[in-house]
Amino acid sequence: MNERLRNAMIAAHIDIDTITRSTNVDPKTVQRWLKGRVPHARHRWKVAKLLDVSEYDIWPSETIPTNNTSEIVLSYAHRCDAPPSVWWQLFAQANRQIDMLANAMLFIPEQHAGLAELLKEKAAHGCKIRIALADPECEAVRLRDDEEGLGGTLPGRIRNCLYHYRTLRQINGIEIHYHSTILYNSLFRGDEEMLVTPHMYGLHGYKAPLLHLRDLGLGVFTNFAQHFEAVWATTKPIPE
């Protein structure tokens, strides 16, 4: 009997039918989970998210094979290889925290015309949203522009992105700041999911690799989350 799962369901006021609908399995499968069977990884993650607990609160690590790469859900050779739905789902599934860190991130609002409205809705329901764009006047932006051979266009891309986010600047729960750091990684977080682009010398962002991470408490996700916090601590609110 999996008492951890049963207790988490009781605490969250979630019944078998709700889990059935969330995971697309039949009720007998959920009953087997309650009796001790360990679900597949995709179902464990969905159940834990639904119950607002860690997978390991329900299925202790000794029953789930993990290794140092378990937090890497998917990897793409280039950021542009990831379908737009991956980015939208990252933000749409988040309920508590959305963090965005990049130089310009213009591709995000250009790919998703409804993003600003989605973020407003998330903030209205208590989701904490932090967006860090590069200060277009800082030295780090000039250096990155030179490095990637952008011909002085990077500051304009940052300002264009900020224009897309202009309706968010007065919304409670949404903070938009400038950073002035030399950015080694761009990252986008939605609760326990994250998309990370490690930047490579002279390579345009869309050509750089992309990692899809999920927090399992093994350290990889945490390192990038701490990276965001370290950069955020140096940021300043964008002047009106």
C-alpha positions in Angstrom: 0.0 0.0 0.0 1.4 3.4 -0.9 0.3 5.5 2.1 2.3 8.4 0.9 0.2 8.7 -2.3 -3.0 8.2 -0.3 -2.1 10.8 2.2 -1.1 13.3 -0.4 -4.4 12.8 -2.2 -6.3 13.4 1.0 -4.3 16.5 1.8 -4.9 17.9 -1.7 -8.6 16.9 -1.8 -7.9 14.9 -5.0 -9.8 11.7 -5.8 -9.1 8.8 -8.1 -11.3 10.2 -10.9 -9.3 13.5 -10.9 -6.0 11.6 -11.2 -7.5 9.5 -14.0 -8.5 12.5 -16.0 -5.1 14.2 -15.4 -3.0 11.2 -16.4 -5.2 9.6 -19.1 -5.2 6.2 -17.4 -8.2 4.2 -16.2 -9.3 4.1 -12.5 -8.0 0.6 -12.0 -4.4 1.8 -12.9 -4.7 4.5 -10.2 -5.9 1.9 -7.7 -2.8 -0.2 -8.5 -0.7 2.8 -7.8 -2.4 3.1 -4.4 -1.6 -0.6 -3.8 2.1 0.0 -4.4 2.8 -0.2 -8.1 5.2 2.5 -9.3 3.9 4.5 -12.3 5.9 5.4 -15.4 7.9 8.6 -15.1 5.5 10.7 -17.2 2.7 9.7 -14.8 4.7 10.2 -11.6 5.4 13.8 -12.7 1.8 14.5 -13.6 0.5 13.1 -10.3 3.1 14.9 -8.2 2.3 18.2 -10.0 -1.4 17.7 -9.5 -0.9 17.0 -5.8 1.6 19.9 -5.4 4.3 17.6 -3.9 7.6 16.2 -5.0 7.7 12.9 -6.8 10.0 11.7 -4.0 7.4 12.6 -1.4 5.2 9.9 -2.9 7.7 7.5 -4.4 11.0 7.5 -2.4 14.2 7.6 -4.5 15.1 4.0 -3.7 12.2 2.8 -5.7 12.9 5.1 -8.7 16.1 4.7 -10.7 17.8 8.1 -11.0 21.2 9.3 -12.1 22.9 12.6 -12.7 21.2 13.1 -16.1 17.6 12.3 -14.9 16.7 16.0 -14.7 17.4 16.4 -18.5 14.0 15.8 -20.1 15.1 16.6 -23.6 18.0 18.3 -25.4 17.9 20.1 -28.8 21.0 20.7 -30.9 19.7 24.2 -31.6 17.2 26.4 -29.7 15.2 26.8 -33.0 14.6 23.1 -33.1 12.2 23.2 -30.2 8.6 23.6 -31.4 6.8 26.7 -30.2 4.4 24.5 -28.1 7.3 23.6 -25.8 7.8 27.3 -24.9 4.0 27.9 -24.5 3.5 24.9 -22.3 6.4 26.0 -20.1 4.5 29.2 -19.2 1.0 27.8 -19.4 1.5 25.0 -16.9 3.2 27.2 -14.3 1.1 28.3 -11.2 3.7 29.6 -8.7 6.8 31.0 -10.5 7.8 32.1 -13.9 11.4 33.4 -14.4 12.8 34.7 -17.7 16.5 35.7 -18.2 18.1 36.6 -21.5 19.6 39.4 -23.5 16.7 40.2 -25.8 14.3 37.1 -25.8 12.5 38.8 -28.7 11.6 35.4 -30.2 9.3 34.7 -27.2 6.7 37.4 -27.8 7.1 37.1 -31.5 6.2 33.4 -31.4 3.4 33.8 -28.9 1.1 36.7 -29.5 -1.0 35.8 -26.5 1.9 35.7 -24.0 1.3 39.1 -22.4 -2.3 38.2 -21.6 -1.3 34.7 -20.3 1.2 36.3 -17.9 -1.4 38.8 -16.7 -3.7 36.0 -16.0 -1.0 34.0 -14.2 -0.1 37.1 -12.0 -3.8 37.7 -11.2 -3.9 34.1 -9.7 -0.8 34.6 -7.6 2.0 33.5 -9.9 5.3 35.4 -9.3 6.8 36.5 -12.6 10.3 38.0 -13.0 11.7 39.0 -16.4 15.3 40.1 -16.7 16.4 41.7 -20.0 19.9 43.1 -20.8 20.3 46.8 -20.4 20.6 48.0 -24.0 23.1 50.7 -23.0 25.5 48.4 -21.0 28.9 47.3 -22.0 28.0 43.6 -21.9 25.4 44.2 -24.7 28.0 45.9 -26.9 30.4 43.1 -26.4 27.8 40.4 -27.2 26.7 42.4 -30.3 30.3 42.5 -31.5 30.9 38.9 -30.7 27.9 37.6 -32.7 28.4 40.1 -35.5 25.0 41.6 -35.1 26.0 45.0 -36.5 24.6 47.1 -33.6 21.1 45.6 -33.8 21.0 43.9 -30.3 20.0 47.0 -28.4 17.1 47.5 -30.8 16.0 43.9 -30.3 16.0 44.4 -26.5 13.9 47.6 -26.9 11.5 45.8 -29.2 11.0 43.0 -26.7 10.4 45.5 -24.0 7.7 47.1 -26.2 5.9 43.8 -26.4 5.9 43.6 -22.6 4.9 47.3 -22.1 1.4 46.3 -20.8 3.0 44.1 -18.1 5.0 46.8 -16.4 2.2 48.1 -14.1 0.8 44.7 -13.2 1.1 43.5 -9.6 3.1 40.3 -9.4 5.2 41.0 -12.5 8.7 42.5 -12.3 10.7 43.5 -15.4 14.3 44.5 -14.7 17.5 45.2 -16.6 20.7 43.2 -16.0 24.2 44.2 -17.1 25.9 40.9 -16.9 27.8 38.9 -19.6 25.3 36.2 -20.0 26.6 32.6 -20.2 23.1 31.0 -20.1 19.6 32.2 -21.0 16.9 30.5 -19.0 13.2 30.3 -18.8 11.5 28.7 -15.8 7.9 27.6 -15.1 7.7 26.1 -11.6 9.7 22.8 -11.8 10.3 23.0 -15.5 13.1 25.0 -17.2 14.5 25.7 -20.7 18.1 26.7 -20.8 20.3 27.9 -23.6 24.1 27.7 -23.0 25.6 30.5 -25.0 28.6 29.7 -27.3 31.2 32.1 -28.5 30.2 33.9 -31.8 27.0 31.7 -32.1 23.6 33.4 -32.5 21.2 32.3 -29.7 18.9 30.4 -32.0 21.8 28.2 -33.1 22.9 27.4 -29.5 21.8 24.1 -27.8 18.6 24.0 -25.7 18.1 21.9 -22.6 14.7 21.0 -21.1 15.1 20.4 -17.4 12.8 19.2 -14.7 13.5 19.6 -11.0 14.0 16.2 -9.3 16.2 17.5 -6.5 19.4 16.1 -8.1 21.3 19.5 -8.5 21.3 20.3 -12.2 18.0 22.3 -12.1 19.0 23.9 -8.8 22.3 25.1 -10.2 20.5 27.0 -13.0 17.9 28.3 -10.6 20.7 29.7 -8.4 22.2 31.2 -11.5 19.0 33.1 -12.1 18.9 34.3 -8.5 22.5 35.5 -8.6 21.8 37.6 -11.8 18.5 38.8 -10.5 20.2 40.2 -7.4 22.2 42.5 -9.6 19.3 43.8 -11.7 17.5 47.1 -11.5 13.9 48.0 -12.3 13.5 49.4 -15.8 13.0 53.2 -15.6 9.6 54.5 -16.6 
